[in-house]
């Protein structure tokens, strides 16, 4: 018989991206104090996120590349090219 009280509380949790309101459900051990009603009527724990794949610049395609910032990288390389051995 398995030991009681040693396993984390692994259950369905609603994660909400506070920057855009995007919500998704996944199984997690994340500690929560709030609950919310999901689309199917279940009352689930709620975990608030600062950002998710729906709002992060890397995933949305709005991330700026260092090379596209006015040619700064190329200027740096040209400036210090003479030090390269």
C-alpha positions in Angstrom: 0.0 0.0 0.0 1.5 3.5 -0.9 2.4 5.9 1.8 -0.1 8.6 2.5 0.7 12.3 2.5 3.9 12.2 0.5 2.6 12.9 -3.0 2.0 16.5 -4.3 -1.5 17.7 -5.1 -1.5 16.9 -8.8 -4.7 18.1 -10.5 -6.2 20.1 -13.3 -5.4 23.8 -12.9 -6.5 26.9 -15.0 -3.6 29.1 -16.0 -4.5 32.7 -17.1 -2.2 35.1 -18.8 -2.8 38.4 -17.1 -1.5 40.5 -20.0 -4.1 39.3 -22.5 -6.6 37.0 -20.7 -5.6 33.8 -22.5 -6.7 30.8 -20.4 -5.8 27.1 -20.6 -6.1 24.0 -18.4 -3.3 21.6 -17.7 -2.4 19.2 -14.9 -0.1 20.8 -12.3 1.1 20.8 -8.7 1.3 24.6 -8.7 0.1 26.1 -5.4 -3.1 28.2 -5.7 -5.4 30.0 -3.4 -8.1 31.1 -6.0 -10.5 29.1 -8.0 -12.5 29.7 -11.2 -15.3 28.1 -13.1 -14.0 26.5 -16.4 -16.1 26.4 -19.6 -17.4 23.0 -18.8 -18.7 24.1 -15.4 -16.0 22.5 -13.3 -14.6 24.6 -10.4 -10.8 24.5 -10.8 -7.8 26.1 -9.1 -6.6 29.3 -10.8 -2.9 30.2 -11.3 -2.1 33.7 -12.7 0.8 34.1 -15.1 2.7 37.3 -16.1 3.2 36.0 -19.6 2.5 32.8 -21.7 3.2 31.7 -25.2 0.3 33.8 -26.3 1.9 37.0 -25.2 5.7 36.4 -25.1 7.6 38.2 -27.8 9.5 35.1 -28.9 6.3 33.1 -29.6 4.3 36.0 -31.1 7.1 37.0 -33.6 7.5 40.5 -32.2 10.9 39.9 -30.7 13.6 42.1 -32.1 16.8 40.6 -33.3 20.1 42.1 -32.1 21.3 42.2 -35.8 18.3 44.3 -36.8 18.9 47.1 -34.3 20.4 49.6 -36.7 23.5 47.5 -37.6 25.1 47.9 -34.2 26.6 44.4 -34.3 28.2 45.1 -37.6 29.5 48.5 -36.4 31.0 46.8 -33.4 32.7 44.1 -35.5 34.1 46.7 -37.9 35.4 48.8 -35.0 37.3 45.9 -33.4 38.2 43.9 -36.5 41.9 45.0 -36.2 42.1 43.2 -32.8 41.2 39.9 -34.2 44.1 37.5 -34.4 
